[in-house]
Amino acid sequence: KNKKILGMENYDIIGFGYPVHALNAPRIFFEFLALLPEGNQKKIFVFKSAGDPFMNGGSTALIRTALHKKGYIVTSERLFVMPANVLVRYRDSLIKQLYNTAIRRAKTMVTEILFDVPRLQKNTLFLTSITAVFSALEGFGGRFFGKHLYCADTCNSCGICVQSCPTNNIALQKGRITFDLKCTFCMRCIYRCPLNAISPRFLRFLVIKPWYNLQKIVSDQTVKDSCITDKTKGFFKHFNRYLSEE
């Protein structure tokens, strides 16, 4: 409907979204890109989510290169910062602020895409190099991390972790949950387990407890969304620039 109103009914708009994985897209996303049909020079937009605006979520150079080889032209890119899934549990007020900021940025992005306003991230050689190195390290660490996950005796073999694993790293065999070497470090299995039965044997400090109930936090009127301001000090000070951008 919006395309017709804007006189853009013949305009093809394709979008790709991915979570940041050590400043880069995870391995599974590149495998997805390899399966795409030829783009025939179609314009596309890319958005990414990360738990921190550090280095703008990393370089998008590798993503652009992969899409270019498939015949797609990236015209718009955006970073959406979401609550971190490792190490530090964000305060509810920051979670709500990130949520509302994401809505605002999404609206701006949609307007820019519809009116063909380009917005591309600057990928310096340094940023691209750092992205490649850290991504390789996390890819290796993810396989190690996933292989050494285990289920407690409270596991009832419901299979939710098997169904939600994006890389088929988890299997239910003879009534027991087993883990392989294809983990991509998303930790979806840990946080989605209704019995909290899945834990890492190593790097336990990475797991956040308690996990987020985003719906509850966003709908809670007592939670304010002004956690970070231009007067914020300490670690979260660098969030202010992202939160104040359109």
Disulfide bonds with the S-S distance in Angstrom:
none
